[in-house]
């Protein structure tokens, strides 16, 4: 049994070490292969190294995509590029369905890649789905209540509540400023807390089955609160028991 236990521990340790490496390598290869499949057919044969070599060179499509996107960015930064882009946007704005997709996608990319954007730089807690239960949220920005159709004049926060273990999906909340508790955590530490389902805390990793660390002062305070609660409930309980025992008076 001791040998089997050690073998199991070795297997779990190897899984913890090798799984992140394997997933990272697989996702990187998938990303490179995706761009190769999209871009390589568009590259002229004279510039494609696969034409001259007996094997396929991975990453050529990704490199060509990076060069092409950089050239488009350089073109859009001058007067000629801005003029062409304005005509292109004018053409798309006249198309009923395409203009909605284009404007929405453009707004998302402008918000995500804007250098002045301060998106998700703060981590907080809000009470959800009921009072006394707290969830981790990432605060996008502060806004006035009038911006979302409420009575103006109140300070509110746009909060994104990610799901566990996939933080890319979640819910959007607009909460009052006083209802959000700001945490002294970085976004990276908050993401680790969400992805690990609370197992990884900012102070380190909590092993499964490890009891929480509570000092003597905390234990004494919890004991005092419990005793005070029992003392407060005792008179009400005695009165209830007395009413149950005392028979009603005969009329």
C-alpha positions as CSV (number, residue, x, y, z in Angstrom):
1,X,0.0,0.0,0.0
2,X,2.9,2.4,0.7
3,X,4.3,1.8,-2.7
4,X,1.0,2.4,-4.4
5,X,0.5,5.6,-2.4
6,X,3.9,6.9,-3.5
7,X,3.2,5.9,-7.1
8,X,-0.1,7.8,-6.9
9,X,1.7,10.9,-5.5
10,X,4.4,10.7,-8.2
11,X,1.7,10.5,-10.9
12,X,-0.3,13.5,-9.5
13,X,3.0,15.5,-9.2
14,X,3.9,14.7,-12.8
15,X,0.4,15.6,-13.9
16,X,0.6,19.0,-12.2
17,X,4.0,19.7,-13.8
18,X,3.3,18.4,-17.3
19,X,-0.3,19.4,-17.8
20,X,0.3,23.2,-18.0
21,X,3.3,22.6,-20.2
22,X,1.4,20.4,-22.6
23,X,-1.6,22.6,-22.7
24,X,0.6,25.7,-23.4
25,X,2.4,23.9,-26.2
26,X,-0.8,22.6,-27.7
27,X,-2.5,26.0,-27.7
28,X,0.6,27.7,-29.2
29,X,0.7,25.1,-32.0
30,X,-3.1,25.4,-32.6
31,X,-2.7,29.2,-32.8
32,X,0.2,29.1,-35.3
33,X,-1.5,26.4,-37.4
34,X,-4.7,28.4,-37.5
35,X,-2.9,31.4,-39.0
36,X,-1.0,29.2,-41.4
37,X,-4.2,27.7,-42.7
38,X,-5.8,31.1,-43.2
39,X,-2.8,33.1,-44.6
40,X,-0.6,30.6,-46.4
41,X,-3.0,30.2,-49.3
42,X,-2.9,34.0,-49.9
43,X,0.9,34.1,-50.0
44,X,2.4,34.0,-53.6
45,X,4.3,30.8,-54.3
46,X,7.5,32.7,-54.9
47,X,7.5,34.0,-51.4
48,X,6.3,30.8,-49.7
49,X,9.2,28.7,-48.4
50,X,7.1,25.5,-48.6
51,X,7.5,25.8,-52.4
52,X,11.2,25.3,-52.2
53,X,11.6,23.0,-49.2
54,X,10.5,19.4,-48.9
55,X,8.8,20.0,-45.6
56,X,6.3,22.5,-44.2
57,X,7.6,25.5,-42.3
58,X,5.3,26.3,-39.4
59,X,4.7,30.0,-38.5
60,X,5.0,31.5,-42.0
61,X,1.3,32.4,-42.0
62,X,1.5,34.0,-38.6
63,X,4.6,36.0,-39.6
64,X,2.9,37.1,-42.8
65,X,-0.2,38.2,-40.8
66,X,1.9,40.2,-38.4
67,X,3.7,42.0,-41.3
68,X,0.4,42.6,-43.1
69,X,-1.4,44.0,-40.0
70,X,1.6,46.3,-39.3
71,X,1.6,47.6,-42.8
72,X,-2.2,48.3,-42.6
73,X,-1.5,50.2,-39.3
74,X,1.2,52.2,-40.9
75,X,-1.1,53.1,-43.8
76,X,-3.9,54.1,-41.5
77,X,-1.6,56.4,-39.6
78,X,-1.2,58.9,-42.5
79,X,-3.5,61.1,-44.4
80,X,-4.0,58.7,-47.4
81,X,-4.8,55.8,-45.1
82,X,-7.3,57.8,-43.0
83,X,-9.0,59.0,-46.2
84,X,-9.4,55.4,-47.5
85,X,-10.6,54.3,-44.1
86,X,-13.2,57.0,-44.0
87,X,-14.6,55.9,-47.4
88,X,-14.6,52.3,-46.2
89,X,-16.5,53.2,-43.1
90,X,-19.0,55.3,-45.1
91,X,-19.6,52.3,-47.4
92,X,-20.2,49.9,-44.4
93,X,-22.5,52.4,-42.7
94,X,-24.9,52.1,-45.6
95,X,-25.3,48.3,-45.2
96,X,-28.1,47.4,-42.8
97,X,-26.7,44.3,-41.0
98,X,-23.0,44.7,-41.7
99,X,-22.8,48.2,-40.1
100,X,-24.0,46.9,-36.7
101,X,-21.4,44.1,-36.7
102,X,-18.6,46.5,-37.8
103,X,-19.4,49.2,-35.2
104,X,-19.8,46.7,-32.4
105,X,-16.5,44.9,-33.2
106,X,-14.7,48.2,-33.7
107,X,-15.8,49.5,-30.3
108,X,-14.7,46.3,-28.6
109,X,-11.2,46.4,-30.1
110,X,-10.8,50.2,-29.4
111,X,-11.7,49.6,-25.8
112,X,-9.5,46.5,-25.4
113,X,-6.4,47.9,-27.1
114,X,-6.7,51.6,-26.2
115,X,-3.5,52.8,-24.4
116,X,-5.5,55.2,-22.2
117,X,-7.9,52.4,-21.2
118,X,-7.9,51.5,-17.5
119,X,-10.1,48.5,-17.9
120,X,-10.0,45.9,-15.1
121,X,-7.3,47.5,-12.9
122,X,-9.3,47.1,-9.7
123,X,-10.7,44.0,-7.9
124,X,-13.6,44.2,-5.6
125,X,-16.3,42.3,-3.7
126,X,-20.1,42.6,-4.0
127,X,-22.8,40.7,-2.2
128,X,-24.4,38.3,-4.6
129,X,-26.8,36.4,-4.9
130,X,-27.9,37.4,-1.4
131,X,-26.7,39.5,1.5
132,X,-23.8,37.9,3.3
133,X,-22.5,36.1,0.3
134,X,-19.6,37.8,-1.6
135,X,-18.3,37.3,-5.1
136,X,-15.1,38.6,-6.7
137,X,-15.7,41.2,-9.4
138,X,-13.4,43.2,-11.7
139,X,-14.2,46.9,-11.8
140,X,-14.2,48.4,-15.3
141,X,-14.9,52.1,-14.6
142,X,-17.0,54.5,-12.6
143,X,-20.1,56.1,-14.2
144,X,-23.1,58.2,-13.4
145,X,-26.4,56.5,-12.8
146,X,-27.9,58.6,-15.6
147,X,-25.7,56.8,-18.2
148,X,-27.6,53.5,-17.7
149,X,-31.1,55.0,-17.6
150,X,-31.5,55.6,-13.9
151,X,-32.0,58.8,-12.0
152,X,-28.8,60.9,-12.6
153,X,-26.5,62.1,-9.8
154,X,-25.4,58.8,-8.2
155,X,-21.9,57.3,-8.5
156,X,-21.9,53.7,-9.7
157,X,-19.4,51.1,-10.8
158,X,-19.5,48.9,-13.8
159,X,-18.4,45.5,-12.5
160,X,-17.7,42.2,-14.3
161,X,-18.3,39.1,-12.3
162,X,-16.3,36.2,-14.0
163,X,-17.3,32.6,-13.7
164,X,-15.2,29.7,-12.4
165,X,-13.0,28.2,-13.7
166,X,-13.4,30.1,-17.1
167,X,-13.0,33.8,-16.3
168,X,-13.7,34.8,-19.9
169,X,-17.5,34.5,-19.4
170,X,-19.5,36.1,-16.6
171,X,-22.1,38.8,-15.8
172,X,-22.1,42.5,-15.9
173,X,-23.3,44.5,-12.8
174,X,-23.9,48.1,-12.2
175,X,-23.6,48.6,-8.5
176,X,-23.6,51.7,-6.3
177,X,-20.2,52.9,-5.2
178,X,-20.9,52.2,-1.5
179,X,-22.0,48.6,-2.3
180,X,-18.6,47.6,-3.7
181,X,-15.7,46.7,-1.4
182,X,-12.4,47.5,-3.1
183,X,-9.7,44.8,-2.4
184,X,-6.0,45.4,-2.2
185,X,-5.3,42.9,-5.0
186,X,-3.9,43.0,-8.5
187,X,-6.0,41.8,-11.4
188,X,-3.6,38.9,-11.8
189,X,-4.1,37.7,-8.2
190,X,-7.9,38.2,-8.5
191,X,-7.9,36.0,-11.7
192,X,-5.9,33.3,-9.9
193,X,-8.4,33.4,-7.1
194,X,-11.3,32.9,-9.6
195,X,-9.7,30.3,-11.8
196,X,-8.6,28.1,-8.9
197,X,-12.0,28.3,-7.3
198,X,-10.5,29.8,-4.2
199,X,-7.7,27.3,-3.8
200,X,-5.0,29.7,-4.7
201,X,-5.0,32.8,-2.5
202,X,-2.8,35.9,-2.9
203,X,-0.7,34.6,0.1
204,X,0.0,31.3,-1.6
205,X,-1.6,28.0,-2.3
206,X,-3.9,26.3,0.2
207,X,-3.6,22.5,0.0
208,X,-6.7,20.4,-0.1
209,X,-7.7,19.4,3.5
210,X,-5.5,22.0,5.2
211,X,-7.4,23.7,8.0
212,X,-7.6,27.5,8.0
213,X,-5.2,29.3,10.2
214,X,-7.0,31.1,13.1
215,X,-5.1,32.8,15.9
216,X,-6.0,32.7,19.6
217,X,-7.5,36.1,19.6
218,X,-9.9,35.2,16.8
219,X,-11.0,32.0,18.6
220,X,-11.6,34.0,21.8
221,X,-13.7,36.6,19.9
222,X,-15.8,33.9,18.2
223,X,-16.3,32.1,21.5
224,X,-17.4,35.4,23.2
225,X,-19.8,36.2,20.4
226,X,-21.3,32.7,20.6
227,X,-21.8,32.9,24.3
228,X,-23.4,36.4,24.0
229,X,-25.8,35.1,21.4
230,X,-26.8,32.1,23.6
231,X,-27.3,34.5,26.6
232,X,-29.5,36.7,24.6
233,X,-31.6,33.9,23.3
234,X,-32.0,32.2,26.7
235,X,-34.8,34.4,28.2
236,X,-36.9,34.2,25.1
237,X,-36.5,30.4,25.1
238,X,-37.4,30.1,28.8
239,X,-40.5,32.2,28.2
240,X,-41.5,30.0,25.3
241,X,-41.1,26.8,27.3
242,X,-43.0,28.3,30.2
243,X,-46.0,29.0,28.0
244,X,-45.9,25.5,26.7
245,X,-45.8,24.0,30.2
246,X,-48.3,26.2,32.0
247,X,-51.9,24.9,31.5
248,X,-54.6,27.4,30.6
249,X,-56.8,28.7,33.4
250,X,-60.2,27.1,33.8
251,X,-63.2,29.4,33.0
